[in-house]
Amino acid sequence: MNHTAKKEYLNRLLIIAVPIMLSNLISQVQMLIDRIFLGHADNLYMSALSNVTSSIWTTVSFCFSLSIGASILISQNVGANKKDRVEEYAGALIKFNNIVPIGLFFFWFFLSEYVFRIMHVSENLMPLCISYARFYAPVFLLTGLAASLSVILQTSNYTKPMIIYGMLRAGLNIILDYILIYGKLGLPALGITGAAIGTTIAEYVGGIYVLFVFFTNKKLITRPTFRSIKEAKLFTYLSSAKLGLNTALEDFAWNFGNLFLIQLLNNINELAAGIYSIIFGVEILAVVLVGAIGNSTMTLTSEAVGKKDVAQYKGVCICAYGLCSIVSAFMVILGIAFPEQIVALFTKDASIIASSGIYLFLMSINLFSKSANIIVGNTIRGSGDTRWMLYTQLFGTVGIILVSILFVNICGFGIIGVFLAVLVDEAVRAAINFFRYLRIVKNWENS
């Protein structure tokens, strides 16, 4: 890969990824501030938040992942310059992508308690979890549309509106959370319920803005016409959703493993899940950056497949992982240099602050493998193969359950056993996925 090509791939990656990065980073900073507010209000709120967000995100990510198939097919047809097919897939996505999320709204509003019972949530945490889930549930009514609009922005290589979206949503959320959690401006202190209400209101305001962009911005080259949406066939949506279903099931499998870890932590003590939530909250700041690069990677490698350009396919993957390695190295430095200062942002408990440094270090080391799985995984998806990542994730989910039981229940490692299990899982899957990527490239070059 020559210098000119490398520069071109980096530029195209960043054009798509940076606005998504900034939007997601702003959102994650907002979520961190939520955790800081809740952690200083009551330590139990952190454990409740960990249980709720882990379980709800399992279904949120499932909804977003269903649209992955449409994103791949739209980008491939953009690369192949087949505008009619772009219209067809985009129109079907907008028309039908909210079917599953509406069902999930009713599920979380009425049946959330059964999920938390399966997770062995304690009686002290149960009412907190149920309250948050019910007040957050209306967000699902927006999820399908939000995922569809995100695909249109990304496949149009125009993601700048996501910055304003992130600032608008996060800024409003922080203000509302401060008022509602602590009871400012004469309102009652609602604690974790206030956090859920603030998040829901902010999501709706952000959704209105993105919808405005969809209708008014002329740079959205993959935006379908009203006629395409009206005439879209369910079969077209199902054909793309079938491709996305593998990714949705992959996310579900990952989240199932994560939910098992939360359950395992709940069995250790009430605060263990809270510690995991703190470390996960720090890690997610890096993951949203890596994830944004991963989204960009999938778009550009899908275009490369449409154009039959193997050089772009390889070059984008290499450049993307190089960027992610820089992010991972930075997190390692932070984890070594300022562990107690970082953890102290989320809790006043001196014992948690003193003991969490090792968890922060393990998390930062794990980012190198996690980045490989995100970037290489999206490169493999860009080829049109979404089954492979499902298979490796199923293998990983079974593996992390068995290894975590070994480390926690048999070896007696406690909380650190959970982090070690995560480290092993990501590293093994990274190696397996990398060899699959090499095989795809070799087969392409030999064809």
Secondary structure as the mmCIF struct_conf table of DSSP 4:
data_model
#
loop_
_struct_conf.conf_type_id
_struct_conf.id
_struct_conf.beg_label_comp_id
_struct_conf.beg_label_asym_id
_struct_conf.beg_label_seq_id
_struct_conf.end_label_comp_id
_struct_conf.end_label_asym_id
_struct_conf.end_label_seq_id
HELX_RH_AL_P HELX_RH_AL_P1 HIS A 3 ALA A 41
HELX_RH_AL_P HELX_RH_AL_P2 ASN A 43 LEU A 66
TURN_TY1_P TURN_TY1_P1 SER A 67 SER A 67
HELX_RH_AL_P HELX_RH_AL_P3 ILE A 68 GLY A 79
TURN_TY1_P TURN_TY1_P2 ALA A 80 ASN A 81
HELX_RH_AL_P HELX_RH_AL_P4 LYS A 83 PHE A 96
TURN_TY1_P TURN_TY1_P3 ASN A 97 ASN A 98
HELX_RH_AL_P HELX_RH_AL_P5 ILE A 99 ILE A 118
TURN_TY1_P TURN_TY1_P4 MET A 119 HIS A 120
TURN_TY1_P TURN_TY1_P5 GLU A 123 LEU A 125
HELX_RH_AL_P HELX_RH_AL_P6 MET A 126 TYR A 136
HELX_RH_3T_P HELX_RH_3T_P1 ALA A 137 VAL A 139
HELX_RH_AL_P HELX_RH_AL_P7 PHE A 140 THR A 155
TURN_TY1_P TURN_TY1_P6 SER A 156 ASN A 157
TURN_TY1_P TURN_TY1_P7 LYS A 160 LYS A 160
HELX_RH_AL_P HELX_RH_AL_P8 PRO A 161 TYR A 182
TURN_TY1_P TURN_TY1_P8 GLY A 183 GLY A 183
TURN_TY1_P TURN_TY1_P9 LEU A 185 GLY A 186
TURN_TY1_P TURN_TY1_P10 GLY A 191 GLY A 191
HELX_RH_AL_P HELX_RH_AL_P9 ILE A 192 THR A 216
TURN_TY1_P TURN_TY1_P11 LYS A 218 LYS A 219
TURN_TY1_P TURN_TY1_P12 ILE A 221 THR A 222
HELX_LH_PP_P HELX_LH_PP_P1 ARG A 223 THR A 225
HELX_RH_AL_P HELX_RH_AL_P10 PHE A 226 GLU A 231
HELX_RH_AL_P HELX_RH_AL_P11 LEU A 234 ILE A 268
TURN_TY1_P TURN_TY1_P13 GLU A 270 LEU A 271
HELX_RH_AL_P HELX_RH_AL_P12 ALA A 272 LYS A 307
TURN_TY1_P TURN_TY1_P14 LYS A 308 LYS A 308
HELX_RH_AL_P HELX_RH_AL_P13 VAL A 310 ALA A 337
BEND BEND1 PHE A 338 PHE A 338
HELX_RH_AL_P HELX_RH_AL_P14 PRO A 339 ALA A 344
TURN_TY1_P TURN_TY1_P15 LEU A 345 PHE A 346
HELX_RH_AL_P HELX_RH_AL_P15 ALA A 350 SER A 355
HELX_RH_AL_P HELX_RH_AL_P16 GLY A 357 GLY A 382
TURN_TY1_P TURN_TY1_P16 SER A 383 GLY A 384
HELX_RH_AL_P HELX_RH_AL_P17 ARG A 387 ILE A 405
HELX_RH_PI_P HELX_RH_PI_P1 LEU A 406 ILE A 410
BEND BEND2 CYS A 411 CYS A 411
TURN_TY1_P TURN_TY1_P17 GLY A 414 GLY A 414
HELX_RH_AL_P HELX_RH_AL_P18 ILE A 415 ASN A 446
#
